[in-house]
Amino acid sequence: KQWYQRRVRGAARRKEIVKKTAKNYKQYEAADIEEIRLNREAKANGTYYVPAEASLAFVIRLRGVNNIPPKHRKIMKLMRLNQIYNGCFIKLYKASKEML
């Protein structure tokens, strides 16, 4: 009886996952089509279309503390990258882009 209930719940979850995936796929496809439309429209008007840049980055520290200049060490501290192979998400502003 329990295995049957788990099986039914699992099947329902899988159906939900398929629906979510299809919904996300449609959203991404619509965004791609919109980007192409904007690019073509800009070309027709004789202007340029500049696509949106990413506003978030995942940064990973790959080097240790040896032979790193003090300025770079300070940047690592500001980004909370204290140990090797640590990572964190960072919003990409002008200042953070220059640090990277």
PyMOL CGO cylinders between C-alpha atoms (Angstrom):
from pymol import cmd
from pymol.cgo import CYLINDER

trace = [
    CYLINDER, 0.00, 0.00, 0.00, 2.78, 2.47, 0.90, 0.3, 1, 1, 1, 1, 1, 1,
    CYLINDER, 2.78, 2.47, 0.90, 4.81, 1.73, -2.21, 0.3, 1, 1, 1, 1, 1, 1,
    CYLINDER, 4.81, 1.73, -2.21, 1.75, 2.40, -4.35, 0.3, 1, 1, 1, 1, 1, 1,
    CYLINDER, 1.75, 2.40, -4.35, 1.16, 5.80, -2.68, 0.3, 1, 1, 1, 1, 1, 1,
    CYLINDER, 1.16, 5.80, -2.68, 4.82, 6.74, -3.18, 0.3, 1, 1, 1, 1, 1, 1,
    CYLINDER, 4.82, 6.74, -3.18, 4.58, 5.70, -6.81, 0.3, 1, 1, 1, 1, 1, 1,
    CYLINDER, 4.58, 5.70, -6.81, 1.47, 7.82, -7.37, 0.3, 1, 1, 1, 1, 1, 1,
    CYLINDER, 1.47, 7.82, -7.37, 3.07, 10.83, -5.64, 0.3, 1, 1, 1, 1, 1, 1,
    CYLINDER, 3.07, 10.83, -5.64, 6.21, 10.40, -7.73, 0.3, 1, 1, 1, 1, 1, 1,
    CYLINDER, 6.21, 10.40, -7.73, 4.19, 10.29, -10.94, 0.3, 1, 1, 1, 1, 1, 1,
    CYLINDER, 4.19, 10.29, -10.94, 2.34, 13.47, -9.93, 0.3, 1, 1, 1, 1, 1, 1,
    CYLINDER, 2.34, 13.47, -9.93, 5.65, 15.21, -9.17, 0.3, 1, 1, 1, 1, 1, 1,
    CYLINDER, 5.65, 15.21, -9.17, 7.06, 14.18, -12.53, 0.3, 1, 1, 1, 1, 1, 1,
    CYLINDER, 7.06, 14.18, -12.53, 4.01, 15.63, -14.29, 0.3, 1, 1, 1, 1, 1, 1,
    CYLINDER, 4.01, 15.63, -14.29, 4.47, 18.92, -12.41, 0.3, 1, 1, 1, 1, 1, 1,
    CYLINDER, 4.47, 18.92, -12.41, 8.15, 19.02, -13.36, 0.3, 1, 1, 1, 1, 1, 1,
    CYLINDER, 8.15, 19.02, -13.36, 7.30, 18.47, -17.03, 0.3, 1, 1, 1, 1, 1, 1,
    CYLINDER, 7.30, 18.47, -17.03, 4.76, 21.32, -16.90, 0.3, 1, 1, 1, 1, 1, 1,
    CYLINDER, 4.76, 21.32, -16.90, 7.27, 23.68, -15.25, 0.3, 1, 1, 1, 1, 1, 1,
    CYLINDER, 7.27, 23.68, -15.25, 9.93, 22.75, -17.80, 0.3, 1, 1, 1, 1, 1, 1,
    CYLINDER, 9.93, 22.75, -17.80, 7.56, 23.43, -20.70, 0.3, 1, 1, 1, 1, 1, 1,
    CYLINDER, 7.56, 23.43, -20.70, 6.58, 26.79, -19.18, 0.3, 1, 1, 1, 1, 1, 1,
    CYLINDER, 6.58, 26.79, -19.18, 10.23, 27.81, -18.70, 0.3, 1, 1, 1, 1, 1, 1,
    CYLINDER, 10.23, 27.81, -18.70, 11.08, 26.68, -22.22, 0.3, 1, 1, 1, 1, 1, 1,
    CYLINDER, 11.08, 26.68, -22.22, 8.29, 28.86, -23.65, 0.3, 1, 1, 1, 1, 1, 1,
    CYLINDER, 8.29, 28.86, -23.65, 9.55, 31.87, -21.66, 0.3, 1, 1, 1, 1, 1, 1,
    CYLINDER, 9.55, 31.87, -21.66, 13.13, 31.46, -22.87, 0.3, 1, 1, 1, 1, 1, 1,
    CYLINDER, 13.13, 31.46, -22.87, 11.98, 30.90, -26.43, 0.3, 1, 1, 1, 1, 1, 1,
    CYLINDER, 11.98, 30.90, -26.43, 9.83, 34.05, -26.28, 0.3, 1, 1, 1, 1, 1, 1,
    CYLINDER, 9.83, 34.05, -26.28, 12.79, 36.03, -24.92, 0.3, 1, 1, 1, 1, 1, 1,
    CYLINDER, 12.79, 36.03, -24.92, 15.01, 34.79, -27.77, 0.3, 1, 1, 1, 1, 1, 1,
    CYLINDER, 15.01, 34.79, -27.77, 12.39, 35.71, -30.36, 0.3, 1, 1, 1, 1, 1, 1,
    CYLINDER, 12.39, 35.71, -30.36, 11.98, 39.16, -28.78, 0.3, 1, 1, 1, 1, 1, 1,
    CYLINDER, 11.98, 39.16, -28.78, 15.75, 39.70, -28.89, 0.3, 1, 1, 1, 1, 1, 1,
    CYLINDER, 15.75, 39.70, -28.89, 15.85, 38.76, -32.57, 0.3, 1, 1, 1, 1, 1, 1,
    CYLINDER, 15.85, 38.76, -32.57, 12.90, 41.08, -33.28, 0.3, 1, 1, 1, 1, 1, 1,
    CYLINDER, 12.90, 41.08, -33.28, 14.60, 44.01, -31.53, 0.3, 1, 1, 1, 1, 1, 1,
    CYLINDER, 14.60, 44.01, -31.53, 17.83, 43.36, -33.43, 0.3, 1, 1, 1, 1, 1, 1,
    CYLINDER, 17.83, 43.36, -33.43, 16.03, 43.31, -36.78, 0.3, 1, 1, 1, 1, 1, 1,
    CYLINDER, 16.03, 43.31, -36.78, 14.03, 46.42, -35.90, 0.3, 1, 1, 1, 1, 1, 1,
    CYLINDER, 14.03, 46.42, -35.90, 17.21, 48.29, -35.00, 0.3, 1, 1, 1, 1, 1, 1,
    CYLINDER, 17.21, 48.29, -35.00, 18.83, 47.23, -38.27, 0.3, 1, 1, 1, 1, 1, 1,
    CYLINDER, 18.83, 47.23, -38.27, 15.82, 48.41, -40.25, 0.3, 1, 1, 1, 1, 1, 1,
    CYLINDER, 15.82, 48.41, -40.25, 15.97, 51.82, -38.52, 0.3, 1, 1, 1, 1, 1, 1,
    CYLINDER, 15.97, 51.82, -38.52, 19.71, 52.10, -39.11, 0.3, 1, 1, 1, 1, 1, 1,
    CYLINDER, 19.71, 52.10, -39.11, 20.55, 51.96, -35.40, 0.3, 1, 1, 1, 1, 1, 1,
    CYLINDER, 20.55, 51.96, -35.40, 22.24, 49.41, -33.17, 0.3, 1, 1, 1, 1, 1, 1,
    CYLINDER, 22.24, 49.41, -33.17, 20.72, 47.06, -30.63, 0.3, 1, 1, 1, 1, 1, 1,
    CYLINDER, 20.72, 47.06, -30.63, 22.78, 46.47, -27.50, 0.3, 1, 1, 1, 1, 1, 1,
    CYLINDER, 22.78, 46.47, -27.50, 21.65, 43.31, -25.66, 0.3, 1, 1, 1, 1, 1, 1,
    CYLINDER, 21.65, 43.31, -25.66, 21.29, 43.35, -21.89, 0.3, 1, 1, 1, 1, 1, 1,
    CYLINDER, 21.29, 43.35, -21.89, 24.32, 42.23, -19.89, 0.3, 1, 1, 1, 1, 1, 1,
    CYLINDER, 24.32, 42.23, -19.89, 24.30, 39.81, -16.99, 0.3, 1, 1, 1, 1, 1, 1,
    CYLINDER, 24.30, 39.81, -16.99, 23.75, 41.50, -13.64, 0.3, 1, 1, 1, 1, 1, 1,
    CYLINDER, 23.75, 41.50, -13.64, 25.02, 38.66, -11.46, 0.3, 1, 1, 1, 1, 1, 1,
    CYLINDER, 25.02, 38.66, -11.46, 28.25, 36.65, -11.45, 0.3, 1, 1, 1, 1, 1, 1,
    CYLINDER, 28.25, 36.65, -11.45, 29.52, 33.65, -9.51, 0.3, 1, 1, 1, 1, 1, 1,
    CYLINDER, 29.52, 33.65, -9.51, 33.16, 34.24, -8.57, 0.3, 1, 1, 1, 1, 1, 1,
    CYLINDER, 33.16, 34.24, -8.57, 35.51, 31.48, -7.39, 0.3, 1, 1, 1, 1, 1, 1,
    CYLINDER, 35.51, 31.48, -7.39, 38.93, 31.94, -5.81, 0.3, 1, 1, 1, 1, 1, 1,
    CYLINDER, 38.93, 31.94, -5.81, 41.45, 29.65, -7.46, 0.3, 1, 1, 1, 1, 1, 1,
    CYLINDER, 41.45, 29.65, -7.46, 44.79, 30.84, -6.04, 0.3, 1, 1, 1, 1, 1, 1,
    CYLINDER, 44.79, 30.84, -6.04, 46.19, 30.85, -2.55, 0.3, 1, 1, 1, 1, 1, 1,
    CYLINDER, 46.19, 30.85, -2.55, 47.72, 33.81, -0.71, 0.3, 1, 1, 1, 1, 1, 1,
    CYLINDER, 47.72, 33.81, -0.71, 51.30, 33.38, -1.92, 0.3, 1, 1, 1, 1, 1, 1,
    CYLINDER, 51.30, 33.38, -1.92, 52.63, 35.96, -4.38, 0.3, 1, 1, 1, 1, 1, 1,
    CYLINDER, 52.63, 35.96, -4.38, 49.38, 37.96, -4.55, 0.3, 1, 1, 1, 1, 1, 1,
    CYLINDER, 49.38, 37.96, -4.55, 49.74, 41.76, -4.42, 0.3, 1, 1, 1, 1, 1, 1,
    CYLINDER, 49.74, 41.76, -4.42, 48.14, 43.55, -1.45, 0.3, 1, 1, 1, 1, 1, 1,
    CYLINDER, 48.14, 43.55, -1.45, 45.52, 45.27, -3.60, 0.3, 1, 1, 1, 1, 1, 1,
    CYLINDER, 45.52, 45.27, -3.60, 44.30, 41.97, -5.02, 0.3, 1, 1, 1, 1, 1, 1,
    CYLINDER, 44.30, 41.97, -5.02, 44.28, 40.45, -1.53, 0.3, 1, 1, 1, 1, 1, 1,
    CYLINDER, 44.28, 40.45, -1.53, 42.06, 43.30, -0.33, 0.3, 1, 1, 1, 1, 1, 1,
    CYLINDER, 42.06, 43.30, -0.33, 39.67, 42.73, -3.24, 0.3, 1, 1, 1, 1, 1, 1,
    CYLINDER, 39.67, 42.73, -3.24, 39.45, 39.05, -2.29, 0.3, 1, 1, 1, 1, 1, 1,
    CYLINDER, 39.45, 39.05, -2.29, 38.51, 40.05, 1.27, 0.3, 1, 1, 1, 1, 1, 1,
    CYLINDER, 38.51, 40.05, 1.27, 35.88, 42.49, 0.02, 0.3, 1, 1, 1, 1, 1, 1,
    CYLINDER, 35.88, 42.49, 0.02, 34.32, 39.73, -2.08, 0.3, 1, 1, 1, 1, 1, 1,
    CYLINDER, 34.32, 39.73, -2.08, 34.42, 37.33, 0.89, 0.3, 1, 1, 1, 1, 1, 1,
    CYLINDER, 34.42, 37.33, 0.89, 36.79, 34.95, -0.89, 0.3, 1, 1, 1, 1, 1, 1,
    CYLINDER, 36.79, 34.95, -0.89, 38.99, 34.10, 2.09, 0.3, 1, 1, 1, 1, 1, 1,
    CYLINDER, 38.99, 34.10, 2.09, 39.91, 30.48, 1.27, 0.3, 1, 1, 1, 1, 1, 1,
    CYLINDER, 39.91, 30.48, 1.27, 40.98, 28.80, -1.93, 0.3, 1, 1, 1, 1, 1, 1,
    CYLINDER, 40.98, 28.80, -1.93, 38.03, 27.35, -3.92, 0.3, 1, 1, 1, 1, 1, 1,
    CYLINDER, 38.03, 27.35, -3.92, 35.51, 29.56, -2.11, 0.3, 1, 1, 1, 1, 1, 1,
    CYLINDER, 35.51, 29.56, -2.11, 32.83, 31.11, -4.29, 0.3, 1, 1, 1, 1, 1, 1,
    CYLINDER, 32.83, 31.11, -4.29, 30.08, 33.70, -3.97, 0.3, 1, 1, 1, 1, 1, 1,
    CYLINDER, 30.08, 33.70, -3.97, 27.50, 35.50, -6.06, 0.3, 1, 1, 1, 1, 1, 1,
    CYLINDER, 27.50, 35.50, -6.06, 28.30, 39.15, -6.79, 0.3, 1, 1, 1, 1, 1, 1,
    CYLINDER, 28.30, 39.15, -6.79, 26.11, 41.83, -8.34, 0.3, 1, 1, 1, 1, 1, 1,
    CYLINDER, 26.11, 41.83, -8.34, 27.89, 43.35, -11.30, 0.3, 1, 1, 1, 1, 1, 1,
    CYLINDER, 27.89, 43.35, -11.30, 28.14, 47.09, -10.82, 0.3, 1, 1, 1, 1, 1, 1,
    CYLINDER, 28.14, 47.09, -10.82, 30.79, 49.28, -12.35, 0.3, 1, 1, 1, 1, 1, 1,
    CYLINDER, 30.79, 49.28, -12.35, 33.00, 48.99, -9.26, 0.3, 1, 1, 1, 1, 1, 1,
    CYLINDER, 33.00, 48.99, -9.26, 32.69, 45.22, -8.96, 0.3, 1, 1, 1, 1, 1, 1,
    CYLINDER, 32.69, 45.22, -8.96, 33.42, 44.79, -12.68, 0.3, 1, 1, 1, 1, 1, 1,
    CYLINDER, 33.42, 44.79, -12.68, 36.62, 46.78, -12.29, 0.3, 1, 1, 1, 1, 1, 1,
    CYLINDER, 36.62, 46.78, -12.29, 37.61, 44.62, -9.31, 0.3, 1, 1, 1, 1, 1, 1,
    CYLINDER, 37.61, 44.62, -9.31, 37.21, 41.48, -11.37, 0.3, 1, 1, 1, 1, 1, 1,
]
cmd.load_cgo(trace, "trace")
